[in-house]
């Protein structure tokens, strides 16, 4: 594993190993001294061509906890705004002495392009490319699910997959790189996935994906799921009216107070997940986001551990 570009590239063995190492990294994060010397002397560049808060800060925290030096690059205010190409930017970073590149780009396939060329010979981590993939988000979601279920069952999470787990991914599937990465990874780990969305927010060809397609969130909840993964409605990517209005979207496909009450009344142990940032009152209500079922803040914590594991595996020579 030289790069981390897509969860579709990961075998079950590789995915479980990343999650196991992330578990060790999370334990290290609970100590008084959180830093590890694993990547001392190495330089990680966060190459972000899109706005980001959570992902960039999470990668920065992960690299620094491994004692790596971090260079944060933002396209705004850089030579990219003057017309510099991805090739020239990448080669500049190599000349500076980068050892790994974490890249977020608005164009699908940009990280894979960077990895496939001879522009630079460095490990590449995809931090989100267009509507294509976001592999570390899927890994942290899987880590969160695995850890929560292990805690509930009183067993160790080490070595476990997600066999038999039922996960519903709900909302703006069309524009979501998180949905795609989660679909491939959850299937690899043995979970079954249901995509729930209005027809207008499902991509062409979704019926061929290894999942069940549903347009009825209430029916999916009634049938029982282990986790509801609510997706942000990505208004900034929409160039048309994909649903009549926010109120109707929330009524049919949002996790509102009434649906939360249904889960509570049924005594279900369903977890509520969201990759963030959340549109409270649209795809998820404040009551649902802040409920004991919610893993949102746990996902943020686990994101640092998963990204530490990813950087460690790519840069330390601990290859699968």
PyMOL commands that set and color helices and strands:
alter all, ss='L'
color gray80, all
select helices_A, chain A and resi 7-9+12-28+54-65+79-82+86-96+110-116+135-153+177-188+199-201+206-208+217-223+235-237+246-253+257-266+286-289+296-315
alter helices_A, ss='H'
color red, helices_A
select strands_A, chain A and resi 43-48+69-74+100-105+123-129+166-170+192-196+212-214+227-230+271-274
alter strands_A, ss='S'
color yellow, strands_A
deselect
rebuild
show_as cartoon
